[in-house]
Amino acid sequence: MDGYCRYIDCVEGEVHVGYFKDDMPQGKYARFSLDGEVQEQGIKEEDELVKDYEVMNFMTRVLK
């Protein structure tokens, strides 16, 4: 995955939304359970959540 992507992980029962580079989260990112509950959101660089904040819009720019 590269760029803005959304995917459903049926094995883990999660939905991932955000920006990716080489299949890893890179930038705005949110992870939800299949019932819509937010599991994690903010700025993510690969496996590390750099900044925890509520993502209101994936189209506006955010500075770290």
Secondary structure in CASP SS format (residue, H / E / C, confidence):
PFRMAT SS
TARGET T0000
AUTHOR 0000-0000-0000
METHOD secondary structure of the structure
MODEL  1
M C 1.00
D C 1.00
G E 1.00
Y E 1.00
C E 1.00
R E 1.00
Y E 1.00
I E 1.00
D E 1.00
C C 1.00
V C 1.00
E C 1.00
G C 1.00
E E 1.00
V E 1.00
H E 1.00
V E 1.00
G E 1.00
Y E 1.00
F E 1.00
K E 1.00
D C 1.00
D C 1.00
M E 1.00
P E 1.00
Q E 1.00
G E 1.00
K E 1.00
Y E 1.00
A E 1.00
R E 1.00
F E 1.00
S E 1.00
L C 1.00
D C 1.00
G C 1.00
E C 1.00
V E 1.00
Q E 1.00
E E 1.00
Q E 1.00
G E 1.00
I E 1.00
K E 1.00
E E 1.00
E C 1.00
D C 1.00
E E 1.00
L E 1.00
V E 1.00
K E 1.00
D E 1.00
Y C 1.00
E C 1.00
V C 1.00
M C 1.00
N C 1.00
F C 1.00
M C 1.00
T C 1.00
R C 1.00
V C 1.00
L C 1.00
K C 1.00
END
